[in-house]
Protein backbone atom coordinates (compact mmCIF):
# COMPACT_ATOMS: atom_id res chain seq x y z
CA UNK A 1 0.00 0.00 0.00
CA UNK A 2 2.71 2.50 0.99
CA UNK A 3 4.74 1.61 -2.08
CA UNK A 4 1.75 2.22 -4.40
CA UNK A 5 1.06 5.59 -2.78
CA UNK A 6 4.68 6.59 -3.43
CA UNK A 7 4.58 5.19 -6.96
CA UNK A 8 1.44 7.15 -7.81
CA UNK A 9 1.72 10.12 -5.43
CA UNK A 10 5.21 11.36 -6.27
CA UNK A 11 4.71 11.35 -10.07
CA UNK A 12 1.30 13.00 -9.60
CA UNK A 13 2.79 15.77 -7.46
CA UNK A 14 5.58 16.25 -9.99
CA UNK A 15 3.05 16.42 -12.82
CA UNK A 16 1.00 19.04 -10.94
CA UNK A 17 4.13 21.12 -10.29
CA UNK A 18 5.16 20.91 -13.96
CA UNK A 19 1.68 21.98 -15.12
CA UNK A 20 1.65 24.89 -12.64
CA UNK A 21 5.10 25.95 -13.82
CA UNK A 22 4.04 25.84 -17.48
CA UNK A 23 0.81 27.78 -16.98
CA UNK A 24 2.32 30.12 -14.39
CA UNK A 25 2.63 33.31 -16.43
CA UNK A 26 1.09 36.75 -15.89
CA UNK A 27 2.13 40.31 -16.59
CA UNK A 28 1.38 43.90 -15.64
CA UNK A 29 1.71 46.91 -17.91
CA UNK A 30 1.45 50.67 -17.54
CA UNK A 31 2.14 53.46 -20.03
CA UNK A 32 2.21 57.22 -19.84
CA UNK A 33 3.29 59.96 -22.25
CA UNK A 34 5.68 62.52 -20.82
CA UNK A 35 6.26 65.87 -22.56
CA UNK A 36 10.05 65.64 -22.31
CA UNK A 37 12.89 63.95 -24.13
CA UNK A 38 13.95 60.38 -23.27
CA UNK A 39 17.18 61.84 -21.83
CA UNK A 40 15.22 64.10 -19.46
CA UNK A 41 12.99 61.22 -18.31
CA UNK A 42 16.00 58.91 -17.95
CA UNK A 43 17.82 61.46 -15.78
CA UNK A 44 14.94 61.50 -13.28
CA UNK A 45 14.28 57.75 -13.42
CA UNK A 46 17.89 56.79 -12.70
CA UNK A 47 18.79 59.44 -10.10
CA UNK A 48 18.70 57.04 -7.14
CA UNK A 49 19.64 59.80 -4.70
CA UNK A 50 16.38 61.68 -5.41
CA UNK A 51 13.92 58.90 -6.27
CA UNK A 52 12.39 58.95 -2.79
CA UNK A 53 11.40 62.60 -3.35
CA UNK A 54 8.90 61.70 -6.08
CA UNK A 55 8.45 57.93 -6.28
CA UNK A 56 5.67 56.59 -4.04
CA UNK A 57 6.10 52.97 -5.17
CA UNK A 58 9.67 51.67 -5.71
CA UNK A 59 12.34 53.33 -3.61
CA UNK A 60 15.94 52.05 -3.73
CA UNK A 61 17.26 51.38 -0.23
CA UNK A 62 20.52 49.61 -1.05
CA UNK A 63 22.74 49.07 -4.10
CA UNK A 64 23.36 50.79 -7.42
CA UNK A 65 21.83 50.84 -10.88
CA UNK A 66 24.73 49.13 -12.62
CA UNK A 67 24.31 46.15 -14.95
CA UNK A 68 25.01 42.94 -13.03
CA UNK A 69 24.56 44.48 -9.58
CA UNK A 70 21.87 43.81 -7.00
CA UNK A 71 19.69 46.63 -5.80
CA UNK A 72 17.14 46.39 -3.02
CA UNK A 73 13.87 48.32 -3.27
CA UNK A 74 11.14 49.12 -0.79
CA UNK A 75 8.01 48.30 -2.78
CA UNK A 76 5.00 50.25 -1.50
CA UNK A 77 2.24 48.33 -3.23
CA UNK A 78 -0.45 50.24 -1.34
CA UNK A 79 -1.04 51.78 2.08
CA UNK A 80 -1.12 48.37 3.80
CA UNK A 81 1.53 46.41 1.90
CA UNK A 82 5.25 47.20 1.85
CA UNK A 83 7.95 44.74 0.85
CA UNK A 84 11.71 44.86 0.51
CA UNK A 85 12.56 43.28 -2.83
CA UNK A 86 16.05 42.57 -4.18
CA UNK A 87 16.50 42.79 -7.94
CA UNK A 88 19.40 42.10 -10.25
CA UNK A 89 20.04 44.83 -12.79
CA UNK A 90 20.04 42.73 -15.94
CA UNK A 91 20.44 45.31 -18.68
CA UNK A 92 20.72 49.08 -19.07
CA UNK A 93 20.51 50.96 -22.36
CA UNK A 94 20.88 54.66 -21.55
CA UNK A 95 17.77 56.70 -22.35
CA UNK A 96 15.93 53.55 -23.50
CA UNK A 97 15.79 50.57 -21.13
CA UNK A 98 16.24 49.58 -17.51
CA UNK A 99 15.66 45.84 -17.05
CA UNK A 100 15.71 44.13 -13.64
CA UNK A 101 14.92 40.58 -12.56
CA UNK A 102 14.39 38.71 -9.32
CA UNK A 103 12.19 36.42 -7.29
CA UNK A 104 12.39 32.75 -6.33
CA UNK A 105 13.18 30.52 -9.30
CA UNK A 106 10.33 28.15 -10.11
CA UNK A 107 8.10 29.66 -7.42
CA UNK A 108 7.61 33.25 -8.66
CA UNK A 109 10.05 35.35 -10.65
CA UNK A 110 9.78 38.78 -12.19
CA UNK A 111 11.29 40.47 -15.21
CA UNK A 112 10.74 44.22 -14.78
CA UNK A 113 11.36 46.77 -17.53
CA UNK A 114 11.20 50.52 -17.85
CA UNK A 115 11.17 51.33 -21.56
CA UNK A 116 11.49 54.84 -22.94
CA UNK A 117 10.36 55.46 -26.52
CA UNK A 118 10.31 58.75 -28.42
CA UNK A 119 6.68 59.78 -28.96
CA UNK A 120 6.17 62.96 -30.95
CA UNK A 121 7.70 65.80 -28.96
CA UNK A 122 7.94 63.66 -25.83
CA UNK A 123 8.53 60.20 -24.46
CA UNK A 124 6.32 57.17 -23.94
CA UNK A 125 7.23 55.50 -20.64
CA UNK A 126 6.33 51.83 -20.51
CA UNK A 127 6.53 49.88 -17.28
CA UNK A 128 6.15 46.18 -18.00
CA UNK A 129 6.68 43.20 -15.71
CA UNK A 130 6.41 39.48 -16.51
CA UNK A 131 5.88 36.87 -13.79
CA UNK A 132 6.53 33.14 -14.00
CA UNK A 133 6.40 30.23 -11.57
CA UNK A 134 4.16 27.72 -9.86
CA UNK A 135 2.58 30.31 -7.53
CA UNK A 136 1.62 32.72 -10.33
CA UNK A 137 -1.74 31.05 -11.17
CA UNK A 138 -2.83 31.70 -7.56
CA UNK A 139 -1.67 35.33 -7.43
CA UNK A 140 -3.59 38.48 -8.41
CA UNK A 141 -1.26 41.03 -10.08
CA UNK A 142 -3.90 43.83 -10.21
CA UNK A 143 -2.61 45.68 -7.11
CA UNK A 144 0.91 45.69 -8.58
CA UNK A 145 -0.39 47.08 -11.87
CA UNK A 146 -2.20 49.84 -9.96
CA UNK A 147 1.03 50.63 -8.09
CA UNK A 148 2.95 50.88 -11.37
CA UNK A 149 0.29 53.22 -12.75
CA UNK A 150 0.90 55.49 -9.74
CA UNK A 151 4.65 55.24 -10.33
CA UNK A 152 4.33 56.16 -14.03
CA UNK A 153 2.17 59.20 -13.23
CA UNK A 154 4.53 60.29 -10.43
CA UNK A 155 7.50 60.11 -12.81
CA UNK A 156 5.59 62.14 -15.41
CA UNK A 157 4.65 64.76 -12.80
CA UNK A 158 8.25 65.00 -11.53
CA UNK A 159 9.70 65.47 -15.02
CA UNK A 160 7.09 68.15 -15.83
CA UNK A 161 7.78 69.90 -12.52
CA UNK A 162 11.53 69.97 -13.17
CA UNK A 163 11.00 71.27 -16.74
CA UNK A 164 8.77 74.07 -15.43
CA UNK A 165 11.40 75.09 -12.85
CA UNK A 166 14.22 75.12 -15.41
Helices and strands as residue ranges (DSSP letters): H 2-23, E 25-34, H 38-45, H 51-54, E 58-63, E 70-78, E 81-93, E 97-104, E 108-119, E 122-132, G 136-138, H 142-165
